[in-house]
Amino acid sequence: MKIEQDILDGLQKRLARIEGQVRAVRTMIEDGRECRDIITQVSAASTALDQVGFRLLSAGLQQCLQDPKQAKRDGFDLEEVEKLFLKLA
């Protein structure tokens, strides 16, 4: 499946922010920060990572619906989209 470059660029930016969040969580743990603060940051990073997955899936679904025959040849038919969605759910 070919994903548009602007979508990939946005995902790269989001992943860079997630990396920063994860580093911050590690520092918070090393510094002995309050549990609730750490959990809040872990939750934010987890949600952001889920959004990356759903954005990728959304792009794939759009492509699949625009050209179902090509999507099937690429191994990305609606059944595969459903399986991927359930992995993220």
C-alpha positions as CSV (number, residue, x, y, z in Angstrom):
1,M,0.0,0.0,0.0
2,K,1.3,3.4,-1.0
3,I,0.6,6.2,1.6
4,E,0.6,9.8,0.5
5,Q,3.8,11.7,1.5
6,D,1.9,14.4,3.5
7,I,0.4,11.7,5.7
8,L,3.8,10.1,6.2
9,D,5.3,13.5,7.1
10,G,2.6,14.1,9.7
11,L,3.1,10.6,11.1
12,Q,6.9,11.2,11.3
13,K,6.3,14.4,13.3
14,R,3.9,12.7,15.6
15,L,6.3,9.9,16.2
16,A,9.1,12.3,17.0
17,R,6.8,13.9,19.7
18,I,6.0,10.5,21.1
19,E,9.7,9.7,21.3
20,G,10.1,12.9,23.4
21,Q,7.2,11.9,25.6
22,V,8.7,8.4,26.2
23,R,12.1,10.0,27.1
24,A,10.3,12.3,29.5
25,V,8.6,9.4,31.2
26,R,12.0,7.7,31.6
27,T,13.4,10.8,33.1
28,M,10.4,11.2,35.4
29,I,10.9,7.6,36.7
30,E,14.6,8.2,37.2
31,D,13.9,11.4,39.1
32,G,11.4,9.7,41.4
33,R,8.4,11.8,40.2
34,E,4.9,11.4,41.5
35,C,3.2,8.2,40.2
36,R,0.1,10.0,38.9
37,D,2.3,12.4,36.8
38,I,4.1,9.5,35.3
39,I,0.8,7.6,34.5
40,T,-0.6,10.8,32.9
41,Q,2.4,10.9,30.5
42,V,2.4,7.2,29.8
43,S,-1.3,7.5,28.9
44,A,-0.6,10.5,26.6
45,A,2.1,8.6,24.8
46,S,0.0,5.5,24.5
47,T,-2.9,7.5,23.0
48,A,-0.6,9.3,20.6
49,L,0.8,6.0,19.4
50,D,-2.7,4.6,18.9
51,Q,-3.5,7.6,16.8
52,V,-0.6,6.9,14.6
53,G,-1.9,3.4,14.0
54,F,-5.4,4.6,13.3
55,R,-4.2,7.3,10.9
56,L,-2.3,4.7,8.9
57,L,-5.3,2.4,8.9
58,S,-7.5,5.3,7.8
59,A,-5.2,6.1,4.9
60,G,-5.2,2.4,3.9
61,L,-9.0,2.2,4.1
62,Q,-9.4,5.3,1.9
63,Q,-7.1,3.7,-0.7
64,C,-8.9,0.4,-0.4
65,L,-12.3,2.0,-1.0
66,Q,-11.1,4.1,-3.9
67,D,-9.7,1.2,-5.8
68,P,-10.8,-2.1,-4.3
69,K,-9.3,-4.3,-7.0
70,Q,-5.9,-2.8,-6.7
71,A,-6.1,-3.0,-2.9
72,K,-6.9,-6.7,-3.1
73,R,-3.9,-7.2,-5.5
74,D,-1.8,-5.4,-2.9
75,G,-3.0,-7.7,-0.1
76,F,-5.0,-4.9,1.5
77,D,-8.7,-5.8,0.9
78,L,-11.5,-5.0,3.3
79,E,-10.9,-8.3,5.3
80,E,-7.3,-7.3,5.9
81,V,-8.4,-3.8,6.9
82,E,-10.8,-5.3,9.4
83,K,-8.1,-7.5,10.9
84,L,-5.8,-4.5,11.3
85,F,-8.5,-2.4,12.9
86,L,-9.2,-5.2,15.4
87,K,-5.5,-5.3,16.3
88,L,-5.7,-1.6,17.2
89,A,-9.0,-1.8,19.0
